[in-house]
Amino acid sequence: MDDLLIEIDNIDYKATARNVKEFLDKKLPRILRIANASPANLASPVISNMPVVRDDSVNNTERKMIRYIAARDIITGVSQAFSHCSQTSYYILKARYVQGLQNWQVIDTMYCERATYYKLRDKAYNEFADCFEMQKGCPDLHVYKN
């Protein structure tokens, strides 16, 4: 238990928020493409269309299948992490990454000040990191202080 408390005390929350933003903005779209999924799958991840295997070598086919399954696990993990966040964080994450709204559009729907929104968004990113690392096949996106 002491290790967990030390780990929590060593989280760099600003750097973690940036890392989660980078993951959701840059890496997640590619993961969705690998799994033949869309952002809508983040709201309720049911991916049933398995990739079609043509005349590839066994090793190449196996590698593609492993990547596909890993991508599906991450998409499920993202969806689960979104749903385990607080109501406000879930709203922000869903609006940005499922509905595809821009920050200014989310601000308008929340009727809040810009600075307040960005604080809430960074909190949402940190909540997401907390929930995401606990999902099967998902990495820890926290950044730790030295």
KOLRO-833158 format. One record per atom (N, C-alpha, C): residue number from 0; x, y, z. Coordinates in nm, 4 decimals. Layout:
// KOLRO-833158
(NUM (X Y Z)),
...
//
This chain:
// KOLRO-833158
(0 (0.0820 -0.1190 0.0000)),
(0 (0.0000 0.0000 0.0000)),
(0 (0.0867 0.1258 0.0000)),
(1 (0.1983 0.1224 0.0732)),
(1 (0.2874 0.2381 0.0740)),
(1 (0.3392 0.2693 -0.0660)),
(2 (0.3672 0.1643 -0.1461)),
(2 (0.4151 0.1852 -0.2824)),
(2 (0.3118 0.2595 -0.3657)),
(3 (0.1843 0.2255 -0.3492)),
(3 (0.0781 0.2919 -0.4235)),
(3 (0.0704 0.4396 -0.3867)),
(4 (0.0795 0.4700 -0.2576)),
(4 (0.0726 0.6092 -0.2133)),
(4 (0.1924 0.6893 -0.2630)),
(5 (0.3091 0.6276 -0.2619)),
(5 (0.4284 0.6953 -0.3137)),
(5 (0.4118 0.7206 -0.4631)),
(6 (0.3600 0.6222 -0.5342)),
(6 (0.3377 0.6375 -0.6774)),
(6 (0.2398 0.7509 -0.7057)),
(7 (0.1300 0.7578 -0.6310)),
(7 (0.0301 0.8630 -0.6496)),
(7 (0.0912 0.9999 -0.6209)),
(8 (0.1718 1.0094 -0.5183)),
(8 (0.2360 1.1362 -0.4837)),
(8 (0.3364 1.1814 -0.5892)),
(9 (0.3864 1.0898 -0.6683)),
(9 (0.4876 1.1229 -0.7682)),
(9 (0.4315 1.1489 -0.9074)),
(10 (0.3010 1.1592 -0.9224)),
(10 (0.2418 1.1850 -1.0537)),
(10 (0.2562 1.3328 -1.0885)),
(11 (0.3026 1.3584 -1.2090)),
(11 (0.3081 1.4943 -1.2627)),
(11 (0.1775 1.5134 -1.3408)),
(12 (0.0817 1.5832 -1.2798)),
(12 (-0.0525 1.5924 -1.3358)),
(12 (-0.0585 1.6723 -1.4662)),
(13 (0.0207 1.7767 -1.4769)),
(13 (0.0225 1.8545 -1.6027)),
(13 (0.0817 1.7718 -1.7165)),
(14 (0.1933 1.7050 -1.6894)),
(14 (0.2578 1.6226 -1.7915)),
(14 (0.1701 1.5029 -1.8278)),
(15 (0.0999 1.4472 -1.7286)),
(15 (0.0083 1.3362 -1.7560)),
(15 (-0.1047 1.3825 -1.8472)),
(16 (-0.1608 1.4997 -1.8197)),
(16 (-0.2680 1.5530 -1.9051)),
(16 (-0.2176 1.5690 -2.0487)),
(17 (-0.0966 1.6215 -2.0653)),
(17 (-0.0395 1.6359 -2.2007)),
(17 (-0.0198 1.5006 -2.2673)),
(18 (0.0249 1.4015 -2.1896)),
(18 (0.0485 1.2681 -2.2443)),
(18 (-0.0826 1.2023 -2.2883)),
(19 (-0.1864 1.2167 -2.2077)),
(19 (-0.3174 1.1602 -2.2434)),
(19 (-0.3722 1.2307 -2.3671)),
(20 (-0.3594 1.3630 -2.3722)),
(20 (-0.4053 1.4381 -2.4897)),
(20 (-0.3356 1.3880 -2.6157)),
(21 (-0.2044 1.3703 -2.6058)),
(21 (-0.1259 1.3187 -2.7188)),
(21 (-0.1760 1.1804 -2.7606)),
(22 (-0.2016 1.0945 -2.6628)),
(22 (-0.2517 0.9604 -2.6924)),
(22 (-0.3879 0.9667 -2.7624)),
(23 (-0.4805 1.0439 -2.7056)),
(23 (-0.6158 1.0492 -2.7616)),
(23 (-0.6205 1.1209 -2.8958)),
(24 (-0.5391 1.2253 -2.9127)),
(24 (-0.5394 1.3018 -3.0370)),
(24 (-0.4610 1.2363 -3.1495)),
(25 (-0.3485 1.1746 -3.1159)),
(25 (-0.2569 1.1262 -3.2202)),
(25 (-0.2557 0.9740 -3.2377)),
(26 (-0.2544 0.8998 -3.1270)),
(26 (-0.2407 0.7544 -3.1366)),
(26 (-0.3743 0.6832 -3.1522)),
(27 (-0.4764 0.7309 -3.0819)),
(27 (-0.6063 0.6639 -3.0866)),
(27 (-0.6655 0.6575 -3.2277)),
(28 (-0.6565 0.7633 -3.3086)),
(28 (-0.7111 0.7512 -3.4447)),
(28 (-0.6484 0.6363 -3.5251)),
(29 (-0.5176 0.6160 -3.5107)),
(29 (-0.4516 0.5044 -3.5806)),
(29 (-0.4973 0.3702 -3.5246)),
(30 (-0.5116 0.3621 -3.3929)),
(30 (-0.5597 0.2390 -3.3299)),
(30 (-0.6996 0.2060 -3.3808)),
(31 (-0.7838 0.3066 -3.3943)),
(31 (-0.9188 0.2847 -3.4485)),
(31 (-0.9121 0.2315 -3.5914)),
(32 (-0.8201 0.2860 -3.6718)),
(32 (-0.8063 0.2371 -3.8105)),
(32 (-0.7586 0.0929 -3.8140)),
(33 (-0.6628 0.0578 -3.7280)),
(33 (-0.6104 -0.0798 -3.7244)),
(33 (-0.7227 -0.1775 -3.6909)),
(34 (-0.8142 -0.1367 -3.6032)),
(34 (-0.9234 -0.2250 -3.5605)),
(34 (-1.0477 -0.2115 -3.6483)),
(35 (-1.0370 -0.1372 -3.7577)),
(35 (-1.1529 -0.1133 -3.8446)),
(35 (-1.2712 -0.0589 -3.7649)),
(36 (-1.2441 0.0357 -3.6766)),
(36 (-1.3463 0.0905 -3.5882)),
(36 (-1.3600 0.2402 -3.6125)),
(37 (-1.4626 0.2970 -3.5538)),
(37 (-1.4851 0.4408 -3.5631)),
(37 (-1.4926 0.4976 -3.4219)),
(38 (-1.4876 0.6292 -3.4071)),
(38 (-1.5012 0.6873 -3.2737)),
(38 (-1.6297 0.6448 -3.2025)),
(39 (-1.7325 0.6106 -3.2761)),
(39 (-1.8571 0.5641 -3.2141)),
(39 (-1.8336 0.4376 -3.1315)),
(40 (-1.7337 0.3578 -3.1685)),
(40 (-1.7019 0.2370 -3.0922)),
(40 (-1.6496 0.2683 -2.9529)),
(41 (-1.6069 0.3917 -2.9306)),
(41 (-1.5582 0.4307 -2.7991)),
(41 (-1.6736 0.4464 -2.7009)),
(42 (-1.7927 0.4719 -2.7533)),
(42 (-1.9097 0.4858 -2.6670)),
(42 (-1.9609 0.3499 -2.6240)),
(43 (-1.9557 0.2528 -2.7140)),
(43 (-1.9978 0.1159 -2.6813)),
(43 (-1.9191 0.0204 -2.7701)),
(44 (-1.8061 -0.0274 -2.7230)),
(44 (-1.7160 -0.1038 -2.8086)),
(44 (-1.7637 -0.2447 -2.8407)),
(45 (-1.8254 -0.2600 -2.9567)),
(45 (-1.8600 -0.3922 -3.0066)),
(45 (-1.8032 -0.3982 -3.1474)),
(46 (-1.6926 -0.4669 -3.1593)),
(46 (-1.6265 -0.4763 -3.2892)),
(46 (-1.6386 -0.6198 -3.3361)),
(47 (-1.7190 -0.6398 -3.4376)),
(47 (-1.7429 -0.7766 -3.4813)),
(47 (-1.6829 -0.8081 -3.6169)),
(48 (-1.6409 -0.7085 -3.6918)),
(48 (-1.5890 -0.7350 -3.8256)),
(48 (-1.4419 -0.7724 -3.8187)),
(49 (-1.4148 -0.9006 -3.8242)),
(49 (-1.2779 -0.9500 -3.8205)),
(49 (-1.2109 -0.9185 -3.9540)),
(50 (-1.0807 -0.8964 -3.9544)),
(50 (-1.0129 -0.8642 -4.0792)),
(50 (-1.0147 -0.9833 -4.1748)),
(51 (-1.0202 -0.9512 -4.3016)),
(51 (-1.0191 -1.0546 -4.4039)),
(51 (-0.8743 -1.0924 -4.4328)),
(52 (-0.8444 -1.2209 -4.4274)),
(52 (-0.7095 -1.2682 -4.4516)),
(52 (-0.7002 -1.3157 -4.5954)),
(53 (-0.6048 -1.2584 -4.6665)),
(53 (-0.5848 -1.2987 -4.8055)),
(53 (-0.4645 -1.3927 -4.8123)),
(54 (-0.3876 -1.3875 -4.9156)),
(54 (-0.2780 -1.4807 -4.9365)),
(54 (-0.1470 -1.4287 -4.8773)),
(55 (-0.1473 -1.3954 -4.7507)),
(55 (-0.0257 -1.3493 -4.6829)),
(55 (0.0480 -1.4697 -4.6256)),
(56 (0.1718 -1.4475 -4.5901)),
(56 (0.2445 -1.5544 -4.5218)),
(56 (0.1862 -1.5698 -4.3820)),
(57 (0.2034 -1.6827 -4.3206)),
(57 (0.1465 -1.7101 -4.1883)),
(57 (0.1974 -1.6100 -4.0851)),
(58 (0.3284 -1.5821 -4.0865)),
(58 (0.3838 -1.4884 -3.9892)),
(58 (0.3238 -1.3492 -4.0039)),
(59 (0.3081 -1.3027 -4.1267)),
(59 (0.2506 -1.1706 -4.1508)),
(59 (0.1041 -1.1683 -4.1076)),
(60 (0.0322 -1.2721 -4.1371)),
(60 (-0.1082 -1.2816 -4.0982)),
(60 (-0.1211 -1.2858 -3.9465)),
(61 (-0.0362 -1.3631 -3.8832)),
(61 (-0.0387 -1.3733 -3.7371)),
(61 (-0.0070 -1.2381 -3.6734)),
(62 (0.0912 -1.1684 -3.7271)),
(62 (0.1293 -1.0364 -3.6763)),
(62 (0.0129 -0.9380 -3.6899)),
(63 (-0.0545 -0.9406 -3.8028)),
(63 (-0.1690 -0.8524 -3.8243)),
(63 (-0.2816 -0.8849 -3.7267)),
(64 (-0.3062 -1.0110 -3.7038)),
(64 (-0.4123 -1.0511 -3.6124)),
(64 (-0.3811 -1.0072 -3.4688)),
(65 (-0.2550 -1.0213 -3.4292)),
(65 (-0.2144 -0.9785 -3.2953)),
(65 (-0.2328 -0.8281 -3.2807)),
(66 (-0.1943 -0.7511 -3.3828)),
(66 (-0.2122 -0.6055 -3.3796)),
(66 (-0.3601 -0.5699 -3.3738)),
(67 (-0.4409 -0.6405 -3.4494)),
(67 (-0.5850 -0.6161 -3.4518)),
(67 (-0.6461 -0.6414 -3.3130)),
(68 (-0.6102 -0.7525 -3.2515)),
(68 (-0.6631 -0.7862 -3.1186)),
(68 (-0.6149 -0.6851 -3.0143)),
(69 (-0.4878 -0.6459 -3.0232)),
(69 (-0.4345 -0.5451 -2.9301)),
(69 (-0.5082 -0.4122 -2.9476)),
(70 (-0.5354 -0.3748 -3.0706)),
(70 (-0.6087 -0.2503 -3.0977)),
(70 (-0.7501 -0.2588 -3.0406)),
(71 (-0.8146 -0.3732 -3.0571)),
(71 (-0.9498 -0.3912 -3.0001)),
(71 (-0.9469 -0.3794 -2.8484)),
(72 (-0.8462 -0.4389 -2.7848)),
(72 (-0.8336 -0.4297 -2.6389)),
(72 (-0.8180 -0.2846 -2.5951)),
(73 (-0.7375 -0.2083 -2.6668)),
(73 (-0.7172 -0.0679 -2.6313)),
(73 (-0.8458 0.0109 -2.6503)),
(74 (-0.9192 -0.0145 -2.7588)),
(74 (-1.0465 0.0556 -2.7816)),
(74 (-1.1457 0.0232 -2.6706)),
(75 (-1.1528 -0.1024 -2.6325)),
(75 (-1.2391 -0.1406 -2.5205)),
(75 (-1.1926 -0.0718 -2.3927)),
(76 (-1.0614 -0.0668 -2.3726)),
(76 (-1.0063 0.0003 -2.2555)),
(76 (-1.0383 0.1485 -2.2523)),
(77 (-1.0307 0.2144 -2.3673)),
(77 (-1.0656 0.3566 -2.3755)),
(77 (-1.2118 0.3755 -2.3390)),
(78 (-1.2976 0.2936 -2.3956)),
(78 (-1.4408 0.3034 -2.3669)),
(78 (-1.4699 0.2821 -2.2192)),
(79 (-1.4084 0.1792 -2.1619)),
(79 (-1.4282 0.1507 -2.0198)),
(79 (-1.3743 0.2642 -1.9332)),
(80 (-1.2579 0.3164 -1.9688)),
(80 (-1.1990 0.4262 -1.8920)),
(80 (-1.2882 0.5500 -1.8991)),
(81 (-1.3394 0.5826 -2.0184)),
(81 (-1.4328 0.6952 -2.0304)),
(81 (-1.5484 0.6773 -1.9333)),
(82 (-1.6082 0.5585 -1.9341)),
(82 (-1.7292 0.5352 -1.8552)),
(82 (-1.7038 0.5319 -1.7047)),
(83 (-1.5786 0.5106 -1.6633)),
(83 (-1.5470 0.5081 -1.5204)),
(83 (-1.5055 0.6451 -1.4658)),
(84 (-1.4976 0.7441 -1.5527)),
(84 (-1.4640 0.8794 -1.5092)),
(84 (-1.5869 0.9459 -1.4473)),
(85 (-1.5633 1.0568 -1.3784)),
(85 (-1.6747 1.1340 -1.3215)),
(85 (-1.7656 1.1827 -1.4347)),
(86 (-1.8839 1.2256 -1.3999)),
(86 (-1.9826 1.2674 -1.5001)),
(86 (-1.9298 1.3809 -1.5878)),
(87 (-1.8678 1.4814 -1.5265)),
(87 (-1.8156 1.5949 -1.6033)),
(87 (-1.7020 1.5505 -1.6946)),
(88 (-1.6107 1.4700 -1.6429)),
(88 (-1.4990 1.4212 -1.7242)),
(88 (-1.5491 1.3351 -1.8391)),
(89 (-1.6454 1.2484 -1.8112)),
(89 (-1.7037 1.1644 -1.9161)),
(89 (-1.7644 1.2511 -2.0253)),
(90 (-1.8364 1.3552 -1.9853)),
(90 (-1.9001 1.4448 -2.0824)),
(90 (-1.7953 1.5081 -2.1740)),
(91 (-1.6879 1.5585 -2.1142)),
(91 (-1.5825 1.6240 -2.1921)),
(91 (-1.5156 1.5252 -2.2872)),
(92 (-1.4766 1.4094 -2.2363)),
(92 (-1.4079 1.3093 -2.3185)),
(92 (-1.4977 1.2574 -2.4306)),
(93 (-1.6230 1.2325 -2.3994)),
(93 (-1.7170 1.1840 -2.5014)),
(93 (-1.7396 1.2902 -2.6088)),
(94 (-1.7573 1.4143 -2.5649)),
(94 (-1.7797 1.5222 -2.6619)),
(94 (-1.6604 1.5374 -2.7556)),
(95 (-1.5398 1.5317 -2.6996)),
(95 (-1.4192 1.5503 -2.7807)),
(95 (-1.3876 1.4301 -2.8700)),
(96 (-1.3944 1.3096 -2.8128)),
(96 (-1.3387 1.1949 -2.8846)),
(96 (-1.4407 1.0983 -2.9424)),
(97 (-1.5651 1.1079 -2.9025)),
(97 (-1.6699 1.0259 -2.9642)),
(97 (-1.7483 1.1119 -3.0624)),
(98 (-1.7909 1.2279 -3.0164)),
(98 (-1.8698 1.3172 -3.1022)),
(98 (-1.7828 1.4015 -3.1936)),
(99 (-1.6539 1.4137 -3.1616)),
(99 (-1.5607 1.4874 -3.2471)),
(99 (-1.5725 1.6387 -3.2376)),
(100 (-1.6258 1.6895 -3.1272)),
(100 (-1.6385 1.8341 -3.1118)),
(100 (-1.5023 1.8972 -3.0826)),
(101 (-1.4869 2.0201 -3.1259)),
(101 (-1.3674 2.0971 -3.0946)),
(101 (-1.3810 2.1536 -2.9534)),
(102 (-1.2695 2.1945 -2.8954)),
(102 (-1.2732 2.2487 -2.7587)),
(102 (-1.3727 2.3635 -2.7457)),
(103 (-1.3725 2.4566 -2.8407)),
(103 (-1.4628 2.5714 -2.8315)),
(103 (-1.6090 2.5272 -2.8340)),
(104 (-1.6394 2.4207 -2.9062)),
(104 (-1.7765 2.3698 -2.9110)),
(104 (-1.8162 2.3065 -2.7775)),
(105 (-1.7235 2.2357 -2.7157)),
(105 (-1.7510 2.1757 -2.5853)),
(105 (-1.7720 2.2869 -2.4823)),
(106 (-1.6893 2.3911 -2.4874)),
(106 (-1.7042 2.5056 -2.3977)),
(106 (-1.8438 2.5643 -2.4117)),
(107 (-1.8892 2.5817 -2.5360)),
(107 (-2.0236 2.6369 -2.5602)),
(107 (-2.1325 2.5485 -2.5014)),
(108 (-2.1182 2.4170 -2.5134)),
(108 (-2.2226 2.3266 -2.4615)),
(108 (-2.2212 2.3194 -2.3096)),
(109 (-2.1061 2.3503 -2.2485)),
(109 (-2.0960 2.3427 -2.1029)),
(109 (-2.1286 2.4756 -2.0351)),
(110 (-2.1403 2.5822 -2.1146)),
(110 (-2.1696 2.7147 -2.0595)),
(110 (-2.0728 2.7518 -1.9478)),
(111 (-1.9447 2.7337 -1.9737)),
(111 (-1.8448 2.7687 -1.8728)),
(111 (-1.7383 2.8566 -1.9363)),
(112 (-1.6585 2.9166 -1.8521)),
(112 (-1.5475 2.9989 -1.8986)),
(112 (-1.4402 2.9101 -1.9606)),
(113 (-1.3658 2.9682 -2.0515)),
(113 (-1.2595 2.8958 -2.1209)),
(113 (-1.1577 2.8371 -2.0220)),
(114 (-1.1117 2.9182 -1.9281)),
(114 (-1.0116 2.8726 -1.8309)),
(114 (-1.0664 2.7586 -1.7449)),
(115 (-1.1929 2.7683 -1.7077)),
(115 (-1.2569 2.6619 -1.6287)),
(115 (-1.2623 2.5327 -1.7080)),
(116 (-1.2992 2.5434 -1.8355)),
(116 (-1.3058 2.4250 -1.9214)),
(116 (-1.1698 2.3556 -1.9287)),
(117 (-1.0633 2.4304 -1.9513)),
(117 (-0.9324 2.3683 -1.9664)),
(117 (-0.8853 2.3030 -1.8368)),
(118 (-0.9226 2.3584 -1.7228)),
(118 (-0.8923 2.2928 -1.5949)),
(118 (-0.9705 2.1621 -1.5836)),
(119 (-1.0981 2.1667 -1.6212)),
(119 (-1.1822 2.0464 -1.6162)),
(119 (-1.1327 1.9422 -1.7169)),
(120 (-1.0873 1.9882 -1.8329)),
(120 (-1.0368 1.8957 -1.9347)),
(120 (-0.9106 1.8258 -1.8856)),
(121 (-0.8191 1.9019 -1.8230)),
(121 (-0.6974 1.8405 -1.7703)),
(121 (-0.7302 1.7415 -1.6588)),
(122 (-0.8299 1.7744 -1.5770)),
(122 (-0.8753 1.6812 -1.4733)),
(122 (-0.9316 1.5550 -1.5389)),
(123 (-1.0074 1.5716 -1.6470)),
(123 (-1.0632 1.4569 -1.7200)),
(123 (-0.9515 1.3690 -1.7760)),
(124 (-0.8475 1.4307 -1.8294)),
(124 (-0.7346 1.3549 -1.8824)),
(124 (-0.6676 1.2733 -1.7721)),
(125 (-0.6520 1.3321 -1.6546)),
(125 (-0.5903 1.2598 -1.5427)),
(125 (-0.6803 1.1486 -1.4915)),
(126 (-0.8107 1.1719 -1.4850)),
(126 (-0.9035 1.0652 -1.4468)),
(126 (-0.8962 0.9516 -1.5479)),
(127 (-0.8914 0.9885 -1.6754)),
(127 (-0.8811 0.8877 -1.7804)),
(127 (-0.7561 0.8028 -1.7598)),
(128 (-0.6421 0.8671 -1.7328)),
(128 (-0.5168 0.7924 -1.7116)),
(128 (-0.5311 0.6954 -1.5952)),
(129 (-0.5973 0.7404 -1.4877)),
(129 (-0.6177 0.6526 -1.3714)),
(129 (-0.6979 0.5288 -1.4087)),
(130 (-0.8034 0.5480 -1.4858)),
(130 (-0.8924 0.4371 -1.5225)),
(130 (-0.8338 0.3509 -1.6341)),
(131 (-0.7657 0.4125 -1.7287)),
(131 (-0.7158 0.3437 -1.8472)),
(131 (-0.6097 0.2399 -1.8134)),
(132 (-0.5181 0.2737 -1.7232)),
(132 (-0.4084 0.1808 -1.6939)),
(132 (-0.4591 0.0505 -1.6327)),
(133 (-0.5802 0.0517 -1.5770)),
(133 (-0.6344 -0.0672 -1.5125)),
(133 (-0.7077 -0.1591 -1.6106)),
(134 (-0.7201 -0.1182 -1.7352)),
(134 (-0.7905 -0.1975 -1.8347)),
(134 (-0.6951 -0.2970 -1.9016)),
(135 (-0.7503 -0.4100 -1.9409)),
(135 (-0.6717 -0.5174 -2.0046)),
(135 (-0.5995 -0.4663 -2.1299)),
(136 (-0.4687 -0.4891 -2.1323)),
(136 (-0.3886 -0.4571 -2.2504)),
(136 (-0.3606 -0.3096 -2.2711)),
(137 (-0.3861 -0.2276 -2.1699)),
(137 (-0.3699 -0.0830 -2.1852)),
(137 (-0.2495 -0.0317 -2.1057)),
(138 (-0.1777 0.0629 -2.1639)),
(138 (-0.0575 0.1144 -2.0976)),
(138 (-0.0911 0.2167 -1.9890)),
(139 (0.0068 0.2448 -1.9058)),
(139 (-0.0024 0.3509 -1.8062)),
(139 (0.0396 0.4809 -1.8732)),
(140 (-0.0500 0.5772 -1.8809)),
(140 (-0.0198 0.7045 -1.9467)),
(140 (0.0254 0.8115 -1.8471)),
(141 (0.0364 0.7763 -1.7209)),
(141 (0.0835 0.8730 -1.6216)),
(141 (0.2294 0.9094 -1.6492)),
(142 (0.2629 1.0320 -1.6157)),
(142 (0.4015 1.0754 -1.6179)),
(142 (0.4394 1.0981 -1.4724)),
(143 (0.5521 1.0422 -1.4328)),
(143 (0.5933 1.0486 -1.2927)),
(143 (0.7087 1.1460 -1.2747)),
(144 (0.7087 1.2131 -1.1599)),
(144 (0.8175 1.3051 -1.1248)),
(144 (0.9403 1.2217 -1.0893)),
(145 (1.0563 1.2785 -1.1086)),
(145 (1.1813 1.2089 -1.0738)),
(145 (1.2076 1.2132 -0.9267)),
//
